[in-house]
């Protein structure tokens, strides 16, 4: 799925539940990669809210879509 540069409520509203779930999974994967890399770099000093811009952007994009998924009453399951 191709994601827009700017994720907002208008874009989210155009998605079906299936599309929203796919977008959420894609964004979660990207955020997880950024977070893992930052945790590796910072170790015990890791703090999400003090992370670099790419990490914060990944978190914001994912959290907007994740909240929309939950607002629609959908469940999210992540592979471990």
C-alpha positions, 0 to 999 in steps of 0.5 A: 500500500502506498502511504501519503507523505502526510497522514491525517483524519481525512485520508484515514476516513477514505480507507476501508477497514481492510486498508486501514489494517494494512496501513497500520501494519506497514506503519508499525513495522516501520516504527518498530525498525526505527525504535529498535535501531534507536534502542541499539544506539542509545541503550539505557539512555533510550527515551522515545520522546527524546528520539531523533526526528525519523523515530518521532515521525514514524511514531506519530504516523503509526499512532494516528492510524493505530488510534483510528483502528481502535476507534473503529473497534478493530483489533491489532495483533503483532507478530513477535 
